[in-house]
Amino acid sequence: LSAIYEGRYDVAITKCEQVLRIDPSNVTAIGRMGAAFFLMGEKDKAILLWKRALELEPNNQTAIEYLRQLGVTK
């Protein structure tokens, strides 16, 4: 999360990928990776990740809110 706040999105993505290799269902890592991609301008990747987070955790308010702001339905 600190890498995202520092604008080091590539580092954040790498860290999330490391977590997901160990725990592919880690919703926090999926969501943060989505945020990093979004902030890099890769909206389509972000949307896919946030939708994946919702598949694993249908009531994930963070993913719901990000998608709502983009006008994307579940």
Secondary structure by P-SEA (a helix, b strand, c coil): cccccccaaaaaaaaaaaaaaacccaaaaaaaaaaaaaaacaaaaaaaaaaaaaaacccaaaaaaaaaaacccc
